[in-house]
Amino acid sequence: MERMSPLLRRRGKRRPEDRVVTLIGKPGCHLCDDARAVIEKVCTDLGSSWEEQDILRDEELYRKYWEQIPVVLVDGAQHDFWRVSEDRLRRALTE
């Protein structure tokens, strides 16, 4: 197993394959479909994992994000909403 250098660990640098992208959306949402396609492509290219959560099945997510879906989180922090930029997501996972 490859070990992270102490300098990178202190700076919080993580490899793309250690990152997790979360798509918060709902069924039948065309923007969510577009976001899913971008996330799948970028995560496949970089080896990052991703998951999807249905805003209609979680009251807290509904209250927090309803007016912004689709919402994209990277490692649990909000990264983007409505339209997902492939370049911006790729940078977030590699910087």
C-alpha positions in Angstrom: 0.0 0.0 0.0 1.3 3.4 -1.0 1.8 5.8 1.9 1.2 9.5 1.8 4.1 11.7 2.6 3.9 13.6 6.0 3.9 16.9 4.1 0.9 16.0 2.0 -0.9 14.6 5.0 -0.4 17.8 6.9 -1.8 19.9 4.0 -4.8 17.6 3.7 -4.0 16.5 0.2 -5.8 13.4 -0.8 -5.6 11.2 -3.8 -8.6 11.2 -6.2 -9.2 7.5 -5.4 -9.6 8.4 -1.7 -12.3 11.0 -2.5 -16.1 10.5 -2.4 -18.6 12.4 -4.5 -22.2 12.5 -3.5 -25.1 13.5 -5.9 -28.2 14.7 -4.1 -31.1 14.7 -6.5 -34.5 13.2 -7.2 -36.0 10.8 -9.8 -37.2 12.5 -13.0 -34.9 15.5 -12.7 -33.2 16.2 -16.0 -30.5 18.3 -14.3 -29.8 15.4 -12.0 -29.4 13.2 -15.0 -26.9 15.6 -16.5 -25.0 15.9 -13.2 -25.0 12.1 -12.9 -23.4 11.7 -16.3 -20.6 14.2 -15.5 -20.0 12.6 -12.1 -19.8 9.1 -13.5 -17.3 10.2 -16.2 -15.0 12.2 -13.9 -15.1 9.6 -11.1 -14.4 6.7 -13.6 -11.5 8.7 -15.1 -10.0 9.5 -11.7 -10.9 6.4 -9.7 -13.0 8.3 -7.2 -16.1 6.7 -5.7 -19.5 8.3 -5.9 -22.9 7.7 -4.4 -26.4 9.1 -5.0 -29.0 10.2 -2.4 -32.7 10.8 -3.1 -33.8 14.1 -1.6 -37.4 12.7 -1.4 -36.3 10.0 1.0 -34.5 12.2 3.5 -36.3 15.1 5.3 -33.0 16.8 6.3 -31.6 16.8 2.8 -35.0 18.0 1.5 -35.0 21.0 3.9 -31.4 21.8 3.2 -31.1 21.4 -0.5 -34.6 21.4 -2.1 -34.1 24.6 -4.1 -30.6 23.7 -5.3 -30.9 20.2 -6.7 -29.0 18.6 -8.0 -26.4 19.2 -5.4 -22.9 17.7 -5.5 -20.8 17.1 -2.4 -17.1 16.2 -2.3 -16.1 14.4 0.8 -19.3 15.7 2.5 -18.8 19.4 1.7 -21.0 21.2 -0.9 -19.1 21.5 -4.1 -21.7 22.6 -6.7 -25.5 22.8 -7.5 -27.8 23.0 -10.5 -25.1 22.6 -13.2 -22.0 20.5 -12.6 -18.8 21.5 -14.4 -16.7 18.6 -15.4 -13.5 20.7 -15.2 -14.3 22.1 -11.8 -15.2 18.7 -10.4 -12.0 17.2 -11.8 -9.9 20.0 -10.2 -11.7 19.6 -6.9 -10.8 15.9 -6.9 -7.1 16.3 -7.9 -6.0 19.5 -6.1 
